[in-house]
Amino acid sequence: MAEPLDAAQQACWRAYIESSWALQTRLEDDLRAATGLSMADYHVLVVLSEAPGRRLRMGELASRMVFSPSRVTYQITSMIKRGLVRKQSCPADGRGQEAVLTDAGMAALVAAAPLHLATVRDSFIDDLDDTEIAVLADVFSRLGARLRPGAPSASASSGRTSATSSSSGRISRPATTA
């Protein structure tokens, strides 16, 4: 059985979970209202825009999105209907499928990015100083790397290490796409 949280740990957890839910809700609501895109749509567009040839195998996209294979299939199917992406056989081995960003999807991302960035700045970044940004980046890079499927569990991890290299699994994003 897990050890109960002390008062400081409980306060930390509650502040994190409640504010993160509020932040996600604000980001989702503002993005949908301004562009019609969901946060999942936007994240797919960002990930594909950064991929070589604006395409990724469905399994790789699911991994980067931290989605199950069925969830990424559902997401891509929805986006195909709106012309934002298409699916095609992998050129290397014809058996796999790739999600490919369409020109319309890229245009939707370019149009949405400044609006989304404004919400990210207003709701999160502009309320932090440089030290807080560095601490949060370090903490969430480390936790994110550990929480991804296939990563060692917390009990198997030894010590805290900073995930700062590209081998950490983090996806670098252009500054305008948040």
C-alpha positions as CSV (number, residue, x, y, z in Angstrom):
1,M,0.0,0.0,0.0
2,A,1.2,3.5,-0.8
3,E,2.2,5.8,1.9
4,P,-0.2,8.7,2.5
5,L,0.8,12.1,1.2
6,D,1.9,14.6,3.8
7,A,0.2,18.1,3.9
8,A,2.8,19.7,1.6
9,Q,2.6,16.8,-0.9
10,Q,-1.2,16.9,-0.8
11,A,-1.3,20.6,-1.4
12,C,1.2,20.2,-4.3
13,W,-0.9,17.5,-5.9
14,R,-4.2,19.3,-5.5
15,A,-2.8,22.5,-6.9
16,Y,-1.3,20.7,-9.8
17,I,-4.4,18.5,-10.7
18,E,-6.9,21.3,-10.3
19,S,-4.9,23.9,-12.2
20,S,-3.9,21.5,-15.0
21,W,-7.5,20.5,-15.5
22,A,-8.5,24.2,-15.6
23,L,-5.6,24.9,-18.0
24,Q,-6.6,22.0,-20.4
25,T,-10.2,23.2,-20.4
26,R,-9.2,26.7,-21.2
27,L,-6.8,25.6,-24.0
28,E,-9.5,23.3,-25.5
29,D,-12.3,25.8,-25.2
30,D,-10.4,28.7,-26.7
31,L,-8.9,26.6,-29.5
32,R,-12.3,25.2,-30.5
33,A,-14.0,28.5,-30.3
34,A,-11.4,30.3,-32.5
35,T,-10.6,27.5,-35.0
36,G,-12.9,24.5,-34.7
37,L,-9.9,22.3,-33.8
38,S,-9.6,20.2,-30.7
39,M,-6.4,20.0,-28.7
40,A,-6.0,16.5,-30.1
41,D,-6.4,17.8,-33.7
42,Y,-3.9,20.5,-33.0
43,H,-1.3,18.2,-31.5
44,V,-1.6,15.8,-34.5
45,L,-1.1,18.7,-36.8
46,V,2.0,19.9,-34.9
47,V,3.5,16.4,-34.7
48,L,3.0,15.7,-38.4
49,S,4.2,19.2,-39.4
50,E,7.6,18.4,-37.6
51,A,8.0,14.9,-39.1
52,P,10.1,14.3,-42.2
53,G,7.9,14.6,-45.2
54,R,5.0,15.6,-42.9
55,R,4.2,11.9,-42.4
56,L,4.5,9.3,-39.7
57,R,3.6,5.7,-39.3
58,M,0.4,5.3,-37.3
59,G,2.2,3.5,-34.5
60,E,4.9,6.2,-34.2
61,L,2.2,8.9,-34.2
62,A,0.3,7.0,-31.4
63,S,3.5,6.9,-29.4
64,R,4.3,10.6,-29.8
65,M,0.7,11.5,-29.0
66,V,0.7,9.1,-26.0
67,F,-2.5,7.6,-27.5
68,S,-3.5,4.0,-27.9
69,P,-3.5,2.6,-31.4
70,S,-7.3,2.6,-31.5
71,R,-7.5,6.2,-30.2
72,V,-5.0,7.5,-32.9
73,T,-7.0,5.6,-35.6
74,Y,-10.2,7.2,-34.4
75,Q,-8.5,10.7,-34.3
76,I,-7.0,10.3,-37.8
77,T,-10.3,9.0,-39.2
78,S,-12.0,12.1,-37.9
79,M,-9.3,14.4,-39.3
80,I,-9.4,12.6,-42.7
81,K,-13.2,13.5,-43.0
82,R,-12.2,17.1,-42.6
83,G,-9.4,17.0,-45.1
84,L,-6.6,17.8,-42.5
85,V,-4.7,14.5,-43.0
86,R,-4.8,11.4,-45.2
87,K,-3.7,7.9,-44.7
88,Q,-1.6,6.0,-47.1
89,S,0.5,2.8,-47.2
90,C,4.1,3.1,-46.1
91,P,6.4,3.5,-49.1
92,A,9.1,1.3,-47.4
93,D,6.9,-1.8,-46.7
94,G,3.3,-1.3,-48.0
95,R,2.0,-3.2,-45.0
96,G,1.9,-0.3,-42.5
97,Q,-0.1,2.9,-42.7
98,E,1.1,6.5,-42.4
99,A,-0.7,9.6,-41.4
100,V,0.2,12.4,-43.8
101,L,-0.5,16.1,-43.2
102,T,-2.4,17.6,-46.1
103,D,-1.9,21.2,-47.4
104,A,-5.3,22.0,-45.8
105,G,-4.1,20.6,-42.5
106,M,-0.9,22.7,-42.7
107,A,-3.0,25.8,-43.5
108,A,-5.2,25.0,-40.5
109,L,-2.2,24.7,-38.3
110,V,-0.7,28.0,-39.6
111,A,-4.0,29.8,-39.0
112,A,-4.5,28.3,-35.5
113,A,-1.0,28.6,-34.1
114,P,-1.1,32.4,-33.3
115,L,-4.5,32.1,-31.7
116,H,-3.4,29.0,-29.6
117,L,-0.1,30.7,-28.7
118,A,-2.0,33.7,-27.3
119,T,-4.0,31.4,-25.0
120,V,-0.8,29.5,-24.0
121,R,0.9,32.8,-23.1
122,D,-2.1,34.4,-21.4
123,S,-3.1,31.3,-19.4
124,F,0.4,29.9,-18.5
125,I,3.7,31.2,-19.8
126,D,3.3,34.9,-19.1
127,D,2.6,34.2,-15.4
128,L,5.9,32.4,-14.9
129,D,9.4,33.8,-14.5
130,D,12.5,32.3,-16.2
131,T,13.4,30.2,-13.1
132,E,9.9,28.7,-12.8
133,I,9.8,27.9,-16.6
134,A,13.2,26.1,-16.2
135,V,12.0,24.1,-13.2
136,L,8.7,23.1,-14.8
137,A,10.4,22.1,-18.0
138,D,12.8,19.9,-16.1
139,V,10.2,18.3,-13.9
140,F,7.7,17.6,-16.7
141,S,10.4,16.4,-19.1
142,R,11.6,13.9,-16.5
143,L,8.1,12.8,-15.6
144,G,6.9,12.7,-19.2
145,A,9.8,10.5,-20.2
146,R,9.1,8.1,-17.3
147,L,5.3,8.0,-17.8
148,R,5.5,7.1,-21.5
149,P,4.5,3.5,-22.4
150,G,7.5,1.2,-22.1
151,A,9.4,3.5,-19.8
152,P,10.6,2.2,-16.4
153,S,8.2,2.6,-13.6
154,A,8.8,5.0,-10.7
155,S,9.8,2.2,-8.5
156,A,12.3,0.9,-11.1
157,S,13.8,4.4,-11.7
158,S,16.8,5.3,-9.6
159,G,17.2,8.9,-8.8
160,R,16.2,12.0,-10.7
161,T,17.7,12.7,-14.0
162,S,17.1,15.6,-16.3
163,A,15.7,14.8,-19.7
164,T,17.4,17.5,-21.8
165,S,18.7,15.7,-24.9
166,S,16.7,14.9,-28.0
167,S,17.0,11.2,-27.0
168,S,14.7,11.9,-24.1
169,G,11.7,11.4,-26.3
170,R,10.6,15.0,-26.1
171,I,9.1,16.6,-29.2
172,S,10.7,19.9,-30.0
173,R,8.1,22.4,-31.3
174,P,8.5,25.6,-33.3
175,A,8.0,28.6,-30.9
176,T,4.8,29.6,-32.7
177,T,2.9,26.3,-32.3
178,A,3.0,25.9,-28.5
